[in-house]
């Protein structure tokens, strides 16, 4: 790569952006080929890291390195600085069974996040169910702001956990609420760097969760819903609650503003529930989940567990056409976007694509300061028969086998840059390199040449020290690889130093979680151990 790569990225982006500045909005005609903005309409107001005067969200800490002055733009980050930026959001946990302290089917997980938006719009979550079995992993990709992704990341797992509870446990929960006693703990959250402080269920949200479990009690199901049913119902019920919460009369100004921000922004979601050898994945939108599989002959392959819900998915296109009049066949998808504005065809929130025009107007006329709250007031052309958008997930079940080595969940910022096969190859390379470092070199003198080769490759890529986290390795290659799939140090540095107003033109927020399975534990299930 040329030494002028930084200037090329900067200048080509600035020359390609045609803007019409109106008030506090920025309308952009520039859409990067590799990384399309989800919404054509986006805000140019940089929110602060503190609560807004109107009572909006407090934002998560975003990890990025930016240069705001063109004169500073050419300055290259050192390898140490690159590592510091890339590794700031790392998280690694080893999973042990909470009772027996014996490793279960999940051995450990590694996660990381790199912001392009300011503030970052992606969220992630990992939690264990305390009243039922299972670990939950989630990736939540926000658009039109971070509020909806924040809310879904905090609330969805509670809906799933409650759905899986037995009738007896739900009765215990209800009895505790009626007698004003402490509730049974529902989830144990495994924290990430920069996690929000709002992980605990707020009173308003707890009230709606309680209504949900009361309805489950009325079903009189002794063992609770199946996992597939729990995932399906939880996605749709939470999305319904998000919509209803802003329609209900609320006295508290902070809660009203927060509910409006959540409903009028959006989020796609992909979550996995792992219980022993049973893996369920629920997906709504264009986040993605894949399995890395190693066959008996040592060969690696990729097993996709989700399908992107967008205009390139023919099944999704057919679904949309079935749900709307034939007269709208040519307008449901325009320029590869739902109604010409949104790339994913399934998402939480986004009530602009779900409510009638009359309902939207009646809500926004309640005296909200929509400009201060950064609310999009935009009705697409050809908006005739809402809802056009759904949060109904596709649920996939996979029975884990000893050859299933790892699961990768990630927002579309990763998949825009790397193919499924690239991701598996990079994680496998990470595992091989980690195994190499664990081995006593004195026992493997014949492979010293291989080690020297690895060191030379690392030096050439500007990496002084190997990443200990597979998610970091994936993010590094996603933004640092050239068109031939080769890591280029100058490209990596340039992508990390893009000014905030240009970074989103070349990459999206990237959030990755890699879950490693315990092959021995999984094998024991099949042997009756």
Secondary structure as a PSIPRED ss2 file (coil, helix, strand):
# PSIPRED VFORMAT (PSIPRED V4.0)

   1 X C   1.000  0.000  0.000
   2 X C   1.000  0.000  0.000
   3 X C   1.000  0.000  0.000
   4 X C   1.000  0.000  0.000
   5 X H   0.000  1.000  0.000
   6 X H   0.000  1.000  0.000
   7 X H   0.000  1.000  0.000
   8 X H   0.000  1.000  0.000
   9 X H   0.000  1.000  0.000
  10 X H   0.000  1.000  0.000
  11 X H   0.000  1.000  0.000
  12 X H   0.000  1.000  0.000
  13 X H   0.000  1.000  0.000
  14 X H   0.000  1.000  0.000
  15 X H   0.000  1.000  0.000
  16 X H   0.000  1.000  0.000
  17 X C   1.000  0.000  0.000
  18 X C   1.000  0.000  0.000
  19 X E   0.000  0.000  1.000
  20 X E   0.000  0.000  1.000
  21 X E   0.000  0.000  1.000
  22 X E   0.000  0.000  1.000
  23 X C   1.000  0.000  0.000
  24 X C   1.000  0.000  0.000
  25 X E   0.000  0.000  1.000
  26 X E   0.000  0.000  1.000
  27 X E   0.000  0.000  1.000
  28 X E   0.000  0.000  1.000
  29 X C   1.000  0.000  0.000
  30 X C   1.000  0.000  0.000
  31 X C   1.000  0.000  0.000
  32 X C   1.000  0.000  0.000
  33 X C   1.000  0.000  0.000
  34 X C   1.000  0.000  0.000
  35 X C   1.000  0.000  0.000
  36 X C   1.000  0.000  0.000
  37 X C   1.000  0.000  0.000
  38 X C   1.000  0.000  0.000
  39 X E   0.000  0.000  1.000
  40 X C   1.000  0.000  0.000
  41 X E   0.000  0.000  1.000
  42 X E   0.000  0.000  1.000
  43 X E   0.000  0.000  1.000
  44 X C   1.000  0.000  0.000
  45 X C   1.000  0.000  0.000
  46 X C   1.000  0.000  0.000
  47 X C   1.000  0.000  0.000
  48 X C   1.000  0.000  0.000
  49 X C   1.000  0.000  0.000
  50 X C   1.000  0.000  0.000
  51 X C   1.000  0.000  0.000
  52 X C   1.000  0.000  0.000
  53 X C   1.000  0.000  0.000
  54 X C   1.000  0.000  0.000
  55 X C   1.000  0.000  0.000
  56 X C   1.000  0.000  0.000
  57 X C   1.000  0.000  0.000
  58 X C   1.000  0.000  0.000
  59 X C   1.000  0.000  0.000
  60 X C   1.000  0.000  0.000
  61 X C   1.000  0.000  0.000
  62 X C   1.000  0.000  0.000
  63 X C   1.000  0.000  0.000
  64 X C   1.000  0.000  0.000
  65 X C   1.000  0.000  0.000
  66 X C   1.000  0.000  0.000
  67 X C   1.000  0.000  0.000
  68 X C   1.000  0.000  0.000
  69 X C   1.000  0.000  0.000
  70 X H   0.000  1.000  0.000
  71 X H   0.000  1.000  0.000
  72 X H   0.000  1.000  0.000
  73 X C   1.000  0.000  0.000
  74 X C   1.000  0.000  0.000
  75 X C   1.000  0.000  0.000
  76 X C   1.000  0.000  0.000
  77 X C   1.000  0.000  0.000
  78 X C   1.000  0.000  0.000
  79 X H   0.000  1.000  0.000
  80 X H   0.000  1.000  0.000
  81 X H   0.000  1.000  0.000
  82 X H   0.000  1.000  0.000
  83 X H   0.000  1.000  0.000
  84 X H   0.000  1.000  0.000
  85 X H   0.000  1.000  0.000
  86 X H   0.000  1.000  0.000
  87 X H   0.000  1.000  0.000
  88 X C   1.000  0.000  0.000
  89 X C   1.000  0.000  0.000
  90 X C   1.000  0.000  0.000
  91 X E   0.000  0.000  1.000
  92 X E   0.000  0.000  1.000
  93 X E   0.000  0.000  1.000
  94 X E   0.000  0.000  1.000
  95 X C   1.000  0.000  0.000
  96 X C   1.000  0.000  0.000
  97 X C   1.000  0.000  0.000
  98 X C   1.000  0.000  0.000
  99 X C   1.000  0.000  0.000
 100 X C   1.000  0.000  0.000
 101 X C   1.000  0.000  0.000
 102 X C   1.000  0.000  0.000
 103 X C   1.000  0.000  0.000
 104 X C   1.000  0.000  0.000
 105 X C   1.000  0.000  0.000
 106 X E   0.000  0.000  1.000
 107 X E   0.000  0.000  1.000
 108 X E   0.000  0.000  1.000
 109 X E   0.000  0.000  1.000
 110 X E   0.000  0.000  1.000
 111 X E   0.000  0.000  1.000
 112 X E   0.000  0.000  1.000
 113 X E   0.000  0.000  1.000
 114 X E   0.000  0.000  1.000
 115 X C   1.000  0.000  0.000
 116 X C   1.000  0.000  0.000
 117 X C   1.000  0.000  0.000
 118 X C   1.000  0.000  0.000
 119 X C   1.000  0.000  0.000
 120 X C   1.000  0.000  0.000
 121 X C   1.000  0.000  0.000
 122 X E   0.000  0.000  1.000
 123 X E   0.000  0.000  1.000
 124 X E   0.000  0.000  1.000
 125 X E   0.000  0.000  1.000
 126 X E   0.000  0.000  1.000
 127 X E   0.000  0.000  1.000
 128 X E   0.000  0.000  1.000
 129 X E   0.000  0.000  1.000
 130 X C   1.000  0.000  0.000
 131 X C   1.000  0.000  0.000
 132 X C   1.000  0.000  0.000
 133 X C   1.000  0.000  0.000
 134 X C   1.000  0.000  0.000
 135 X E   0.000  0.000  1.000
 136 X E   0.000  0.000  1.000
 137 X E   0.000  0.000  1.000
 138 X E   0.000  0.000  1.000
 139 X E   0.000  0.000  1.000
 140 X E   0.000  0.000  1.000
 141 X E   0.000  0.000  1.000
 142 X E   0.000  0.000  1.000
 143 X E   0.000  0.000  1.000
 144 X C   1.000  0.000  0.000
 145 X C   1.000  0.000  0.000
 146 X C   1.000  0.000  0.000
 147 X H   0.000  1.000  0.000
 148 X H   0.000  1.000  0.000
 149 X H   0.000  1.000  0.000
 150 X H   0.000  1.000  0.000
 151 X H   0.000  1.000  0.000
 152 X H   0.000  1.000  0.000
 153 X H   0.000  1.000  0.000
 154 X H   0.000  1.000  0.000
 155 X H   0.000  1.000  0.000
 156 X H   0.000  1.000  0.000
 157 X H   0.000  1.000  0.000
 158 X H   0.000  1.000  0.000
 159 X H   0.000  1.000  0.000
 160 X H   0.000  1.000  0.000
 161 X H   0.000  1.000  0.000
 162 X H   0.000  1.000  0.000
 163 X H   0.000  1.000  0.000
 164 X C   1.000  0.000  0.000
 165 X C   1.000  0.000  0.000
 166 X C   1.000  0.000  0.000
 167 X H   0.000  1.000  0.000
 168 X H   0.000  1.000  0.000
 169 X H   0.000  1.000  0.000
 170 X H   0.000  1.000  0.000
 171 X H   0.000  1.000  0.000
 172 X H   0.000  1.000  0.000
 173 X H   0.000  1.000  0.000
 174 X H   0.000  1.000  0.000
 175 X H   0.000  1.000  0.000
 176 X H   0.000  1.000  0.000
 177 X H   0.000  1.000  0.000
 178 X H   0.000  1.000  0.000
 179 X C   1.000  0.000  0.000
 180 X C   1.000  0.000  0.000
 181 X C   1.000  0.000  0.000
 182 X C   1.000  0.000  0.000
 183 X C   1.000  0.000  0.000
 184 X C   1.000  0.000  0.000
 185 X C   1.000  0.000  0.000
 186 X C   1.000  0.000  0.000
 187 X E   0.000  0.000  1.000
 188 X E   0.000  0.000  1.000
 189 X E   0.000  0.000  1.000
 190 X C   1.000  0.000  0.000
 191 X C   1.000  0.000  0.000
 192 X C   1.000  0.000  0.000
 193 X C   1.000  0.000  0.000
 194 X C   1.000  0.000  0.000
 195 X C   1.000  0.000  0.000
 196 X C   1.000  0.000  0.000
 197 X C   1.000  0.000  0.000
 198 X C   1.000  0.000  0.000
 199 X C   1.000  0.000  0.000
 200 X C   1.000  0.000  0.000
 201 X C   1.000  0.000  0.000
 202 X C   1.000  0.000  0.000
 203 X H   0.000  1.000  0.000
 204 X H   0.000  1.000  0.000
 205 X H   0.000  1.000  0.000
 206 X H   0.000  1.000  0.000
 207 X H   0.000  1.000  0.000
 208 X H   0.000  1.000  0.000
 209 X H   0.000  1.000  0.000
 210 X H   0.000  1.000  0.000
 211 X H   0.000  1.000  0.000
 212 X H   0.000  1.000  0.000
 213 X H   0.000  1.000  0.000
 214 X H   0.000  1.000  0.000
 215 X H   0.000  1.000  0.000
 216 X H   0.000  1.000  0.000
 217 X H   0.000  1.000  0.000
 218 X H   0.000  1.000  0.000
 219 X C   1.000  0.000  0.000
 220 X C   1.000  0.000  0.000
 221 X C   1.000  0.000  0.000
 222 X C   1.000  0.000  0.000
 223 X C   1.000  0.000  0.000
 224 X C   1.000  0.000  0.000
 225 X C   1.000  0.000  0.000
 226 X C   1.000  0.000  0.000
 227 X H   0.000  1.000  0.000
 228 X H   0.000  1.000  0.000
 229 X H   0.000  1.000  0.000
 230 X H   0.000  1.000  0.000
 231 X H   0.000  1.000  0.000
 232 X H   0.000  1.000  0.000
 233 X H   0.000  1.000  0.000
 234 X H   0.000  1.000  0.000
 235 X H   0.000  1.000  0.000
 236 X H   0.000  1.000  0.000
 237 X H   0.000  1.000  0.000
 238 X H   0.000  1.000  0.000
 239 X H   0.000  1.000  0.000
 240 X H   0.000  1.000  0.000
 241 X H   0.000  1.000  0.000
 242 X H   0.000  1.000  0.000
 243 X H   0.000  1.000  0.000
 244 X H   0.000  1.000  0.000
 245 X H   0.000  1.000  0.000
 246 X H   0.000  1.000  0.000
 247 X H   0.000  1.000  0.000
 248 X C   1.000  0.000  0.000
 249 X C   1.000  0.000  0.000
 250 X C   1.000  0.000  0.000
 251 X C   1.000  0.000  0.000
 252 X C   1.000  0.000  0.000
 253 X H   0.000  1.000  0.000
 254 X H   0.000  1.000  0.000
 255 X H   0.000  1.000  0.000
 256 X H   0.000  1.000  0.000
 257 X H   0.000  1.000  0.000
 258 X H   0.000  1.000  0.000
 259 X H   0.000  1.000  0.000
 260 X H   0.000  1.000  0.000
 261 X H   0.000  1.000  0.000
 262 X H   0.000  1.000  0.000
 263 X H   0.000  1.000  0.000
 264 X H   0.000  1.000  0.000
 265 X C   1.000  0.000  0.000
 266 X E   0.000  0.000  1.000
 267 X E   0.000  0.000  1.000
 268 X E   0.000  0.000  1.000
 269 X E   0.000  0.000  1.000
 270 X E   0.000  0.000  1.000
 271 X E   0.000  0.000  1.000
 272 X E   0.000  0.000  1.000
 273 X E   0.000  0.000  1.000
 274 X E   0.000  0.000  1.000
 275 X E   0.000  0.000  1.000
 276 X C   1.000  0.000  0.000
 277 X C   1.000  0.000  0.000
 278 X E   0.000  0.000  1.000
 279 X E   0.000  0.000  1.000
 280 X E   0.000  0.000  1.000
 281 X E   0.000  0.000  1.000
 282 X E   0.000  0.000  1.000
 283 X E   0.000  0.000  1.000
 284 X E   0.000  0.000  1.000
 285 X C   1.000  0.000  0.000
 286 X C   1.000  0.000  0.000
 287 X C   1.000  0.000  0.000
 288 X E   0.000  0.000  1.000
 289 X E   0.000  0.000  1.000
 290 X E   0.000  0.000  1.000
 291 X E   0.000  0.000  1.000
 292 X E   0.000  0.000  1.000
 293 X E   0.000  0.000  1.000
 294 X E   0.000  0.000  1.000
 295 X C   1.000  0.000  0.000
 296 X C   1.000  0.000  0.000
 297 X C   1.000  0.000  0.000
 298 X C   1.000  0.000  0.000
 299 X C   1.000  0.000  0.000
 300 X E   0.000  0.000  1.000
 301 X E   0.000  0.000  1.000
 302 X E   0.000  0.000  1.000
 303 X E   0.000  0.000  1.000
 304 X E   0.000  0.000  1.000
 305 X C   1.000  0.000  0.000
 306 X C   1.000  0.000  0.000
 307 X C   1.000  0.000  0.000
 308 X C   1.000  0.000  0.000
 309 X C   1.000  0.000  0.000
 310 X C   1.000  0.000  0.000
 311 X C   1.000  0.000  0.000
 312 X C   1.000  0.000  0.000
 313 X C   1.000  0.000  0.000
 314 X H   0.000  1.000  0.000
 315 X H   0.000  1.000  0.000
 316 X H   0.000  1.000  0.000
 317 X H   0.000  1.000  0.000
 318 X H   0.000  1.000  0.000
 319 X H   0.000  1.000  0.000
 320 X H   0.000  1.000  0.000
 321 X H   0.000  1.000  0.000
 322 X H   0.000  1.000  0.000
 323 X C   1.000  0.000  0.000
 324 X C   1.000  0.000  0.000
 325 X C   1.000  0.000  0.000
 326 X H   0.000  1.000  0.000
 327 X H   0.000  1.000  0.000
 328 X H   0.000  1.000  0.000
 329 X C   1.000  0.000  0.000
 330 X C   1.000  0.000  0.000
 331 X C   1.000  0.000  0.000
 332 X C   1.000  0.000  0.000
 333 X E   0.000  0.000  1.000
 334 X E   0.000  0.000  1.000
 335 X C   1.000  0.000  0.000
 336 X C   1.000  0.000  0.000
 337 X E   0.000  0.000  1.000
 338 X E   0.000  0.000  1.000
 339 X C   1.000  0.000  0.000
 340 X C   1.000  0.000  0.000
 341 X C   1.000  0.000  0.000
 342 X E   0.000  0.000  1.000
 343 X C   1.000  0.000  0.000
 344 X C   1.000  0.000  0.000
 345 X C   1.000  0.000  0.000
 346 X E   0.000  0.000  1.000
 347 X C   1.000  0.000  0.000
 348 X E   0.000  0.000  1.000
 349 X E   0.000  0.000  1.000
 350 X C   1.000  0.000  0.000
 351 X H   0.000  1.000  0.000
 352 X H   0.000  1.000  0.000
 353 X H   0.000  1.000  0.000
 354 X C   1.000  0.000  0.000
 355 X C   1.000  0.000  0.000
 356 X C   1.000  0.000  0.000
 357 X H   0.000  1.000  0.000
 358 X H   0.000  1.000  0.000
 359 X H   0.000  1.000  0.000
 360 X H   0.000  1.000  0.000
 361 X H   0.000  1.000  0.000
 362 X H   0.000  1.000  0.000
 363 X H   0.000  1.000  0.000
 364 X H   0.000  1.000  0.000
 365 X C   1.000  0.000  0.000
 366 X C   1.000  0.000  0.000
 367 X C   1.000  0.000  0.000
 368 X C   1.000  0.000  0.000
 369 X C   1.000  0.000  0.000
 370 X C   1.000  0.000  0.000
 371 X C   1.000  0.000  0.000
 372 X C   1.000  0.000  0.000
 373 X C   1.000  0.000  0.000
 374 X C   1.000  0.000  0.000
 375 X C   1.000  0.000  0.000
 376 X C   1.000  0.000  0.000
 377 X C   1.000  0.000  0.000
 378 X C   1.000  0.000  0.000
 379 X C   1.000  0.000  0.000
 380 X C   1.000  0.000  0.000
 381 X C   1.000  0.000  0.000
 382 X C   1.000  0.000  0.000
 383 X C   1.000  0.000  0.000
 384 X C   1.000  0.000  0.000
 385 X C   1.000  0.000  0.000
 386 X C   1.000  0.000  0.000
 387 X C   1.000  0.000  0.000
 388 X C   1.000  0.000  0.000
 389 X C   1.000  0.000  0.000
 390 X E   0.000  0.000  1.000
 391 X C   1.000  0.000  0.000
 392 X C   1.000  0.000  0.000
 393 X C   1.000  0.000  0.000
 394 X E   0.000  0.000  1.000
 395 X E   0.000  0.000  1.000
 396 X E   0.000  0.000  1.000
 397 X E   0.000  0.000  1.000
 398 X E   0.000  0.000  1.000
 399 X E   0.000  0.000  1.000
 400 X C   1.000  0.000  0.000
 401 X C   1.000  0.000  0.000
 402 X C   1.000  0.000  0.000
 403 X C   1.000  0.000  0.000
 404 X E   0.000  0.000  1.000
 405 X E   0.000  0.000  1.000
 406 X E   0.000  0.000  1.000
 407 X E   0.000  0.000  1.000
 408 X E   0.000  0.000  1.000
 409 X E   0.000  0.000  1.000
 410 X E   0.000  0.000  1.000
 411 X C   1.000  0.000  0.000
 412 X H   0.000  1.000  0.000
 413 X H   0.000  1.000  0.000
 414 X H   0.000  1.000  0.000
 415 X H   0.000  1.000  0.000
 416 X C   1.000  0.000  0.000
 417 X C   1.000  0.000  0.000
 418 X C   1.000  0.000  0.000
 419 X C   1.000  0.000  0.000
 420 X H   0.000  1.000  0.000
 421 X H   0.000  1.000  0.000
 422 X H   0.000  1.000  0.000
 423 X H   0.000  1.000  0.000
 424 X H   0.000  1.000  0.000
 425 X H   0.000  1.000  0.000
 426 X H   0.000  1.000  0.000
 427 X H   0.000  1.000  0.000
 428 X H   0.000  1.000  0.000
 429 X H   0.000  1.000  0.000
 430 X H   0.000  1.000  0.000
 431 X H   0.000  1.000  0.000
 432 X H   0.000  1.000  0.000
 433 X H   0.000  1.000  0.000
 434 X H   0.000  1.000  0.000
 435 X H   0.000  1.000  0.000
 436 X H   0.000  1.000  0.000
 437 X H   0.000  1.000  0.000
 438 X H   0.000  1.000  0.000
 439 X C   1.000  0.000  0.000
 440 X C   1.000  0.000  0.000
 441 X H   0.000  1.000  0.000
 442 X H   0.000  1.000  0.000
 443 X H   0.000  1.000  0.000
 444 X C   1.000  0.000  0.000
 445 X H   0.000  1.000  0.000
 446 X H   0.000  1.000  0.000
 447 X H   0.000  1.000  0.000
 448 X H   0.000  1.000  0.000
 449 X H   0.000  1.000  0.000
 450 X H   0.000  1.000  0.000
 451 X H   0.000  1.000  0.000
 452 X H   0.000  1.000  0.000
 453 X H   0.000  1.000  0.000
 454 X H   0.000  1.000  0.000
 455 X H   0.000  1.000  0.000
 456 X H   0.000  1.000  0.000
 457 X H   0.000  1.000  0.000
 458 X H   0.000  1.000  0.000
 459 X H   0.000  1.000  0.000
 460 X H   0.000  1.000  0.000
 461 X C   1.000  0.000  0.000
 462 X C   1.000  0.000  0.000
 463 X C   1.000  0.000  0.000
 464 X C   1.000  0.000  0.000
 465 X C   1.000  0.000  0.000
 466 X C   1.000  0.000  0.000
 467 X C   1.000  0.000  0.000
 468 X C   1.000  0.000  0.000
 469 X C   1.000  0.000  0.000
 470 X H   0.000  1.000  0.000
 471 X H   0.000  1.000  0.000
 472 X H   0.000  1.000  0.000
 473 X H   0.000  1.000  0.000
 474 X H   0.000  1.000  0.000
 475 X H   0.000  1.000  0.000
 476 X H   0.000  1.000  0.000
 477 X H   0.000  1.000  0.000
 478 X H   0.000  1.000  0.000
 479 X H   0.000  1.000  0.000
 480 X H   0.000  1.000  0.000
 481 X E   0.000  0.000  1.000
 482 X C   1.000  0.000  0.000
 483 X C   1.000  0.000  0.000
 484 X C   1.000  0.000  0.000
 485 X C   1.000  0.000  0.000
 486 X C   1.000  0.000  0.000
 487 X E   0.000  0.000  1.000
 488 X C   1.000  0.000  0.000
 489 X H   0.000  1.000  0.000
 490 X H   0.000  1.000  0.000
 491 X H   0.000  1.000  0.000
 492 X H   0.000  1.000  0.000
 493 X H   0.000  1.000  0.000
 494 X H   0.000  1.000  0.000
 495 X H   0.000  1.000  0.000
 496 X H   0.000  1.000  0.000
 497 X C   1.000  0.000  0.000
 498 X C   1.000  0.000  0.000
 499 X C   1.000  0.000  0.000
 500 X H   0.000  1.000  0.000
 501 X H   0.000  1.000  0.000
 502 X H   0.000  1.000  0.000
 503 X H   0.000  1.000  0.000
 504 X H   0.000  1.000  0.000
 505 X H   0.000  1.000  0.000
 506 X H   0.000  1.000  0.000
 507 X C   1.000  0.000  0.000
 508 X C   1.000  0.000  0.000
 509 X C   1.000  0.000  0.000
 510 X E   0.000  0.000  1.000
 511 X E   0.000  0.000  1.000
 512 X E   0.000  0.000  1.000
 513 X E   0.000  0.000  1.000
 514 X E   0.000  0.000  1.000
 515 X E   0.000  0.000  1.000
 516 X E   0.000  0.000  1.000
 517 X E   0.000  0.000  1.000
 518 X C   1.000  0.000  0.000
 519 X H   0.000  1.000  0.000
 520 X H   0.000  1.000  0.000
 521 X H   0.000  1.000  0.000
 522 X H   0.000  1.000  0.000
 523 X H   0.000  1.000  0.000
 524 X H   0.000  1.000  0.000
 525 X H   0.000  1.000  0.000
 526 X H   0.000  1.000  0.000
 527 X C   1.000  0.000  0.000
 528 X C   1.000  0.000  0.000
 529 X C   1.000  0.000  0.000
